[in-house]
Amino acid sequence: MKIITVLLIYFLSFIAQGFPIPKENKATYDVVRKNKIIGSIETTFNNQNSKLEITTIVDIEVKVLFVTAYKFYQTSKETWVDNEFIKIEGYADFEDEREYFIKGEDIDNIFLASGMDGELKLNKSILPLNYWNKDILNQKEIFDTQKGIVREIKVTKVKDEEIEINDKKILSEKYIFNATTHPKDKGPFPEYTLWYSKNGELLKFRFINWKDKKEVITIRNNWD
């Protein structure tokens, strides 16, 4: 189950190239495993003049015979000013008593961050690993908002694909996303498949759990 956590890292934001804020300033998703909803992801957008705050809450619980076998909770708050990512605060609670408090902020022309590996001084232009933000697909490295570390990434664009959400068929852009594994990770970083609408909103993503080989799918449930 641990690899389910990786999905939760890594969710969301598109400011640098033109940010597609969803209707009602909210995007919600079901997390599905073995055809059962095991959790949710909710991202809200608070836009005030040149300042945008993006808050994401991930809540996962897997039960086996009515007994909780796995839980994960994460919250993060990104701050963007004039289309620039400037600050993040986050918290991740793993099922094995690991907790991480994540912070990062632009200070003196660097991005000063802290997390699993302590304090880091990063490039001011680094973006948070947040799948909502389609612009991360153009980066070479990103800031992992679950653990407060840097990962190198590789992205491949594949053929557009028609998917179905809420009984609606949508022609979407499809990408394959890979990232480096950190020595302290409990398992390998899985390969993700991502689907975006033509206006850049994240519709769906999936990966295979490396432990039990089960597919985990996260899919938009408030798409209109």
MOJOUR-V362307 format. One record per backbone hydrogen bond with DSSP energy under -1.0 kcal/mol. NH is the residue of the N-H (numbers start at 0). CO is the residue of the C=O. If there is no record, write none. Layout:
BEGIN
nh=NH co=CO
nh=NH co=CO
END
This chain:
BEGIN
nh=3 co=0
nh=4 co=1
nh=5 co=2
nh=6 co=3
nh=7 co=4
nh=10 co=8
nh=17 co=14
nh=20 co=18
nh=24 co=21
nh=25 co=22
nh=26 co=42
nh=28 co=40
nh=29 co=218
nh=30 co=38
nh=31 co=216
nh=32 co=35
nh=35 co=32
nh=37 co=30
nh=39 co=58
nh=40 co=28
nh=41 co=56
nh=42 co=26
nh=43 co=54
nh=44 co=24
nh=45 co=52
nh=47 co=50
nh=50 co=47
nh=51 co=79
nh=52 co=45
nh=53 co=77
nh=54 co=43
nh=55 co=75
nh=56 co=41
nh=57 co=73
nh=58 co=39
nh=59 co=71
nh=60 co=37
nh=61 co=69
nh=63 co=66
nh=66 co=63
nh=68 co=61
nh=69 co=61
nh=71 co=59
nh=72 co=92
nh=73 co=57
nh=74 co=90
nh=75 co=55
nh=76 co=88
nh=77 co=53
nh=78 co=86
nh=79 co=51
nh=80 co=83
nh=81 co=49
nh=83 co=80
nh=85 co=78
nh=86 co=78
nh=87 co=103
nh=88 co=76
nh=89 co=101
nh=90 co=74
nh=91 co=99
nh=92 co=72
nh=93 co=97
nh=99 co=91
nh=101 co=89
nh=102 co=113
nh=103 co=87
nh=104 co=111
nh=105 co=85
nh=106 co=109
nh=109 co=106
nh=110 co=121
nh=111 co=104
nh=112 co=119
nh=113 co=102
nh=114 co=117
nh=115 co=146
nh=117 co=114
nh=119 co=112
nh=121 co=110
nh=125 co=122
nh=128 co=142
nh=129 co=127
nh=132 co=129
nh=133 co=131
nh=135 co=132
nh=136 co=133
nh=137 co=134
nh=138 co=135
nh=141 co=150
nh=142 co=126
nh=143 co=148
nh=147 co=143
nh=150 co=141
nh=152 co=139
nh=153 co=177
nh=155 co=175
nh=157 co=173
nh=160 co=171
nh=162 co=169
nh=164 co=167
nh=167 co=164
nh=169 co=162
nh=171 co=160
nh=172 co=195
nh=174 co=193
nh=175 co=155
nh=176 co=191
nh=177 co=153
nh=179 co=151
nh=184 co=181
nh=191 co=176
nh=192 co=205
nh=193 co=174
nh=194 co=203
nh=195 co=172
nh=196 co=200
nh=199 co=196
nh=202 co=194
nh=203 co=194
nh=204 co=217
nh=205 co=192
nh=206 co=215
nh=208 co=213
nh=212 co=208
nh=215 co=206
nh=216 co=31
nh=217 co=204
nh=218 co=29
nh=219 co=202
nh=220 co=27
END
